[in-house]
Amino acid sequence: MTDKIKHLGIVESINGSYLKVRIVQTSACSACSIKGHCSAAESKEKLIDVYNKSGLACQVGSQVMISGATSLGMRAVMWAFVFPFVVLLVSLFVAMYFTGGDEVVSSIASLCMLIPYYLILFFCREKFRRTFVFVLESINN
């Protein structure tokens, strides 16, 4: 298994050594031979901020290869799914203890505990932007 996530994209804009690259994100079943007959196959276009650390020459509209570490994907899954689930579960049990087992109040309180979690993520978005970085690679790699 490779330790990099790679996508082929098209340069949308260039600002110094930072680029905006448009990639097509496809679902796992998009490579299936019968995807045209299935409603499960989907794809979306995304704009990704990319750092051109090697100084590769490119221009708007050119096709480029971008890559990021697989560990970044796992870390993103942790922040997006695992940690909120833990917050939800722990706050549910704590609320159940303090409300004497009132399920409705405990579940509402537990859901409300996700608000501060996502606000913290929102205010730390610049740190995440510096952490979750894709870099430009030669298209021949």
PyRosetta script that sets phi, psi and omega in degrees:
from pyrosetta import init, pose_from_sequence

init()
pose = pose_from_sequence("MTDKIKHLGIVESINGSYLKVRIVQTSACSACSIKGHCSAAESKEKLIDVYNKSGLACQVGSQVMISGATSLGMRAVMWAFVFPFVVLLVSLFVAMYFTGGDEVVSSIASLCMLIPYYLILFFCREKFRRTFVFVLESINN")
pose.set_psi(1, 136.1)
pose.set_omega(1, -178.0)
pose.set_phi(2, -77.7)
pose.set_psi(2, 155.3)
pose.set_omega(2, -179.1)
pose.set_phi(3, -99.4)
pose.set_psi(3, 15.0)
pose.set_omega(3, 179.9)
pose.set_phi(4, -131.5)
pose.set_psi(4, 145.3)
pose.set_omega(4, 171.5)
pose.set_phi(5, -98.6)
pose.set_psi(5, 125.0)
pose.set_omega(5, -178.0)
pose.set_phi(6, -122.9)
pose.set_psi(6, 142.2)
pose.set_omega(6, 176.6)
pose.set_phi(7, -139.0)
pose.set_psi(7, 143.1)
pose.set_omega(7, 173.0)
pose.set_phi(8, -91.4)
pose.set_psi(8, 133.0)
pose.set_omega(8, -177.6)
pose.set_phi(9, -145.7)
pose.set_psi(9, 178.0)
pose.set_omega(9, 179.8)
pose.set_phi(10, -122.1)
pose.set_psi(10, 131.9)
pose.set_omega(10, -178.4)
pose.set_phi(11, -68.8)
pose.set_psi(11, 125.8)
pose.set_omega(11, 178.6)
pose.set_phi(12, -96.7)
pose.set_psi(12, -41.3)
pose.set_omega(12, 178.9)
pose.set_phi(13, -154.1)
pose.set_psi(13, 157.3)
pose.set_omega(13, -179.1)
pose.set_phi(14, -128.5)
pose.set_psi(14, 130.5)
pose.set_omega(14, 176.7)
pose.set_phi(15, -134.4)
pose.set_psi(15, 87.6)
pose.set_omega(15, -176.5)
pose.set_phi(16, 69.1)
pose.set_psi(16, -122.6)
pose.set_omega(16, 179.3)
pose.set_phi(17, -94.8)
pose.set_psi(17, 4.4)
pose.set_omega(17, 177.2)
pose.set_phi(18, -106.5)
pose.set_psi(18, 136.6)
pose.set_omega(18, -179.3)
pose.set_phi(19, -125.7)
pose.set_psi(19, 154.9)
pose.set_omega(19, 168.2)
pose.set_phi(20, -106.9)
pose.set_psi(20, 122.4)
pose.set_omega(20, -176.5)
pose.set_phi(21, -119.0)
pose.set_psi(21, 131.9)
pose.set_omega(21, 177.2)
pose.set_phi(22, -92.1)
pose.set_psi(22, 122.6)
pose.set_omega(22, 177.1)
pose.set_phi(23, -119.5)
pose.set_psi(23, 159.3)
pose.set_omega(23, 174.4)
pose.set_phi(24, -105.5)
pose.set_psi(24, 113.4)
pose.set_omega(24, 178.4)
pose.set_phi(25, -91.8)
pose.set_psi(25, 122.9)
pose.set_omega(25, -177.1)
pose.set_phi(26, -114.6)
pose.set_psi(26, 153.0)
pose.set_omega(26, 176.4)
pose.set_phi(27, -75.1)
pose.set_psi(27, 167.6)
pose.set_omega(27, -177.0)
pose.set_phi(28, -63.1)
pose.set_psi(28, -28.9)
pose.set_omega(28, -176.4)
pose.set_phi(29, -88.5)
pose.set_psi(29, 4.5)
pose.set_omega(29, -178.7)
pose.set_phi(30, -68.8)
pose.set_psi(30, -17.3)
pose.set_omega(30, 178.3)
pose.set_phi(31, -88.4)
pose.set_psi(31, -3.3)
pose.set_omega(31, -177.3)
pose.set_phi(32, -68.7)
pose.set_psi(32, 145.3)
pose.set_omega(32, -177.1)
pose.set_phi(33, -71.6)
pose.set_psi(33, -19.4)
pose.set_omega(33, -179.9)
pose.set_phi(34, -109.9)
pose.set_psi(34, 24.3)
pose.set_omega(34, -176.9)
pose.set_phi(35, -62.0)
pose.set_psi(35, -25.5)
pose.set_omega(35, 178.9)
pose.set_phi(36, -68.8)
pose.set_psi(36, -19.5)
pose.set_omega(36, -178.8)
pose.set_phi(37, -103.1)
pose.set_psi(37, 4.4)
pose.set_omega(37, -174.6)
pose.set_phi(38, -121.3)
pose.set_psi(38, 140.8)
pose.set_omega(38, 179.7)
pose.set_phi(39, -88.4)
pose.set_psi(39, -2.3)
pose.set_omega(39, -177.7)
pose.set_phi(40, -81.3)
pose.set_psi(40, -26.1)
pose.set_omega(40, -178.0)
pose.set_phi(41, -73.4)
pose.set_psi(41, 130.5)
pose.set_omega(41, 179.6)
pose.set_phi(42, -147.5)
pose.set_psi(42, 159.2)
pose.set_omega(42, 174.9)
pose.set_phi(43, -146.3)
pose.set_psi(43, 150.9)
pose.set_omega(43, 180.0)
pose.set_phi(44, -135.7)
pose.set_psi(44, 147.1)
pose.set_omega(44, 174.1)
pose.set_phi(45, -91.7)
pose.set_psi(45, 137.9)
pose.set_omega(45, 179.3)
pose.set_phi(46, -132.8)
pose.set_psi(46, 147.2)
pose.set_omega(46, 173.1)
pose.set_phi(47, -100.0)
pose.set_psi(47, 126.2)
pose.set_omega(47, -176.4)
pose.set_phi(48, -117.5)
pose.set_psi(48, 135.6)
pose.set_omega(48, 171.9)
pose.set_phi(49, -81.2)
pose.set_psi(49, 127.5)
pose.set_omega(49, -174.9)
pose.set_phi(50, -127.3)
pose.set_psi(50, 140.6)
pose.set_omega(50, 177.0)
pose.set_phi(51, -101.1)
pose.set_psi(51, 126.4)
pose.set_omega(51, 179.9)
pose.set_phi(52, -95.2)
pose.set_psi(52, 73.5)
pose.set_omega(52, -174.7)
pose.set_phi(53, -72.3)
pose.set_psi(53, -25.2)
pose.set_omega(53, -179.6)
pose.set_phi(54, -90.3)
pose.set_psi(54, -1.4)
pose.set_omega(54, 176.9)
pose.set_phi(55, 68.3)
pose.set_psi(55, 31.6)
pose.set_omega(55, 178.9)
pose.set_phi(56, -64.5)
pose.set_psi(56, 138.4)
pose.set_omega(56, 179.2)
pose.set_phi(57, -74.5)
pose.set_psi(57, 127.6)
pose.set_omega(57, 176.2)
pose.set_phi(58, -154.1)
pose.set_psi(58, 163.7)
pose.set_omega(58, 179.6)
pose.set_phi(59, -139.2)
pose.set_psi(59, 165.5)
pose.set_omega(59, -179.9)
pose.set_phi(60, -59.4)
pose.set_psi(60, 130.4)
pose.set_omega(60, -179.7)
pose.set_phi(61, 95.9)
pose.set_psi(61, -10.9)
pose.set_omega(61, -179.8)
pose.set_phi(62, -81.1)
pose.set_psi(62, 153.2)
pose.set_omega(62, -179.6)
pose.set_phi(63, -87.8)
pose.set_psi(63, 131.7)
pose.set_omega(63, -177.5)
pose.set_phi(64, -134.3)
pose.set_psi(64, 162.5)
pose.set_omega(64, 174.7)
pose.set_phi(65, -108.9)
pose.set_psi(65, 127.6)
pose.set_omega(65, 176.0)
pose.set_phi(66, -114.8)
pose.set_psi(66, 150.7)
pose.set_omega(66, -179.4)
pose.set_phi(67, -143.7)
pose.set_psi(67, 153.8)
pose.set_omega(67, 176.1)
pose.set_phi(68, -146.2)
pose.set_psi(68, 158.3)
pose.set_omega(68, -178.3)
pose.set_phi(69, -70.8)
pose.set_psi(69, 141.5)
pose.set_omega(69, 176.8)
pose.set_phi(70, -60.1)
pose.set_psi(70, -33.5)
pose.set_omega(70, 179.4)
pose.set_phi(71, -61.2)
pose.set_psi(71, -29.5)
pose.set_omega(71, 176.6)
pose.set_phi(72, -66.0)
pose.set_psi(72, -36.7)
pose.set_omega(72, 176.8)
pose.set_phi(73, -64.5)
pose.set_psi(73, -42.0)
pose.set_omega(73, 178.2)
pose.set_phi(74, -66.0)
pose.set_psi(74, -39.1)
pose.set_omega(74, 178.2)
pose.set_phi(75, -65.7)
pose.set_psi(75, -38.0)
pose.set_omega(75, 177.6)
pose.set_phi(76, -64.5)
pose.set_psi(76, -39.7)
pose.set_omega(76, 176.9)
pose.set_phi(77, -63.0)
pose.set_psi(77, -39.4)
pose.set_omega(77, 178.1)
pose.set_phi(78, -60.8)
pose.set_psi(78, -48.5)
pose.set_omega(78, -178.4)
pose.set_phi(79, -68.7)
pose.set_psi(79, -34.3)
pose.set_omega(79, -174.7)
pose.set_phi(80, -86.0)
pose.set_psi(80, -29.3)
pose.set_omega(80, -172.9)
pose.set_phi(81, -126.2)
pose.set_psi(81, -47.6)
pose.set_omega(81, -173.7)
pose.set_phi(82, -70.5)
pose.set_psi(82, -52.8)
pose.set_omega(82, -178.7)
pose.set_phi(83, -61.5)
pose.set_psi(83, -43.8)
pose.set_omega(83, 176.8)
pose.set_phi(84, -61.9)
pose.set_psi(84, -35.9)
pose.set_omega(84, 177.7)
pose.set_phi(85, -64.0)
pose.set_psi(85, -42.3)
pose.set_omega(85, 178.3)
pose.set_phi(86, -64.3)
pose.set_psi(86, -43.8)
pose.set_omega(86, 177.5)
pose.set_phi(87, -59.5)
pose.set_psi(87, -44.9)
pose.set_omega(87, -179.8)
pose.set_phi(88, -62.0)
pose.set_psi(88, -46.9)
pose.set_omega(88, -177.3)
pose.set_phi(89, -67.2)
pose.set_psi(89, -48.0)
pose.set_omega(89, -179.6)
pose.set_phi(90, -63.7)
pose.set_psi(90, -45.0)
pose.set_omega(90, -179.6)
pose.set_phi(91, -66.2)
pose.set_psi(91, -30.1)
pose.set_omega(91, 176.8)
pose.set_phi(92, -64.9)
pose.set_psi(92, -47.3)
pose.set_omega(92, -179.6)
pose.set_phi(93, -67.0)
pose.set_psi(93, -38.1)
pose.set_omega(93, 177.6)
pose.set_phi(94, -65.7)
pose.set_psi(94, -43.3)
pose.set_omega(94, 179.5)
pose.set_phi(95, -66.4)
pose.set_psi(95, -37.7)
pose.set_omega(95, 177.1)
pose.set_phi(96, -62.0)
pose.set_psi(96, -38.6)
pose.set_omega(96, 179.2)
pose.set_phi(97, -65.6)
pose.set_psi(97, -46.3)
pose.set_omega(97, -175.4)
pose.set_phi(98, -78.2)
pose.set_psi(98, -21.2)
pose.set_omega(98, 179.0)
pose.set_phi(99, -97.6)
pose.set_psi(99, 3.8)
pose.set_omega(99, 179.4)
pose.set_phi(100, 72.4)
pose.set_psi(100, 24.6)
pose.set_omega(100, 176.1)
pose.set_phi(101, 94.7)
pose.set_psi(101, 12.1)
pose.set_omega(101, 177.9)
pose.set_phi(102, -72.3)
pose.set_psi(102, 106.6)
pose.set_omega(102, -173.5)
pose.set_phi(103, -67.9)
pose.set_psi(103, -40.2)
pose.set_omega(103, -176.8)
pose.set_phi(104, -65.4)
pose.set_psi(104, -50.3)
pose.set_omega(104, -179.5)
pose.set_phi(105, -64.4)
pose.set_psi(105, -40.4)
pose.set_omega(105, -179.5)
pose.set_phi(106, -65.0)
pose.set_psi(106, -41.7)
pose.set_omega(106, -179.6)
pose.set_phi(107, -69.0)
pose.set_psi(107, -38.0)
pose.set_omega(107, 177.2)
pose.set_phi(108, -65.8)
pose.set_psi(108, -44.0)
pose.set_omega(108, 178.1)
pose.set_phi(109, -62.7)
pose.set_psi(109, -39.7)
pose.set_omega(109, 179.7)
pose.set_phi(110, -64.6)
pose.set_psi(110, -43.2)
pose.set_omega(110, 177.4)
pose.set_phi(111, -65.1)
pose.set_psi(111, -36.5)
pose.set_omega(111, 179.1)
pose.set_phi(112, -67.6)
pose.set_psi(112, -23.3)
pose.set_omega(112, 177.8)
pose.set_phi(113, -70.4)
pose.set_psi(113, -15.9)
pose.set_omega(113, 176.6)
pose.set_phi(114, -76.1)
pose.set_psi(114, -22.9)
pose.set_omega(114, 179.7)
pose.set_phi(115, -60.3)
pose.set_psi(115, -52.7)
pose.set_omega(115, 177.6)
pose.set_phi(116, -62.9)
pose.set_psi(116, -34.1)
pose.set_omega(116, 179.2)
pose.set_phi(117, -60.5)
pose.set_psi(117, -49.4)
pose.set_omega(117, -178.5)
pose.set_phi(118, -72.6)
pose.set_psi(118, -27.7)
pose.set_omega(118, 173.5)
pose.set_phi(119, -65.8)
pose.set_psi(119, -41.1)
pose.set_omega(119, 176.9)
pose.set_phi(120, -62.0)
pose.set_psi(120, -43.4)
pose.set_omega(120, 176.8)
pose.set_phi(121, -60.9)
pose.set_psi(121, -40.4)
pose.set_omega(121, -179.9)
pose.set_phi(122, -62.9)
pose.set_psi(122, -45.1)
pose.set_omega(122, -178.3)
pose.set_phi(123, -73.1)
pose.set_psi(123, -18.9)
pose.set_omega(123, 177.7)
pose.set_phi(124, -97.8)
pose.set_psi(124, 15.0)
pose.set_omega(124, -174.0)
pose.set_phi(125, -63.0)
pose.set_psi(125, -31.1)
pose.set_omega(125, 177.8)
pose.set_phi(126, -67.0)
pose.set_psi(126, -38.3)
pose.set_omega(126, 176.9)
pose.set_phi(127, -64.9)
pose.set_psi(127, -41.8)
pose.set_omega(127, 177.5)
pose.set_phi(128, -65.0)
pose.set_psi(128, -36.9)
pose.set_omega(128, 179.4)
pose.set_phi(129, -63.1)
pose.set_psi(129, -34.2)
pose.set_omega(129, 177.9)
pose.set_phi(130, -78.7)
pose.set_psi(130, -25.8)
pose.set_omega(130, -178.1)
pose.set_phi(131, -82.1)
pose.set_psi(131, -46.4)
pose.set_omega(131, -176.5)
pose.set_phi(132, -92.5)
pose.set_psi(132, 87.0)
pose.set_omega(132, -172.5)
pose.set_phi(133, -116.7)
pose.set_psi(133, 132.8)
pose.set_omega(133, 169.9)
pose.set_phi(134, -99.7)
pose.set_psi(134, 145.3)
pose.set_omega(134, 178.3)
pose.set_phi(135, -119.8)
pose.set_psi(135, 154.4)
pose.set_omega(135, 179.1)
pose.set_phi(136, -82.5)
pose.set_psi(136, 135.9)
pose.set_omega(136, 178.1)
pose.set_phi(137, -124.6)
pose.set_psi(137, 161.7)
pose.set_omega(137, 174.6)
pose.set_phi(138, -64.0)
pose.set_psi(138, 139.8)
pose.set_omega(138, -176.5)
pose.set_phi(139, -69.3)
pose.set_psi(139, -13.9)
pose.set_omega(139, -179.9)
pose.set_phi(140, -85.3)
pose.set_psi(140, -8.5)
pose.set_omega(140, -179.1)
pose.set_phi(141, -72.5)
pose.dump_pdb("model.pdb")
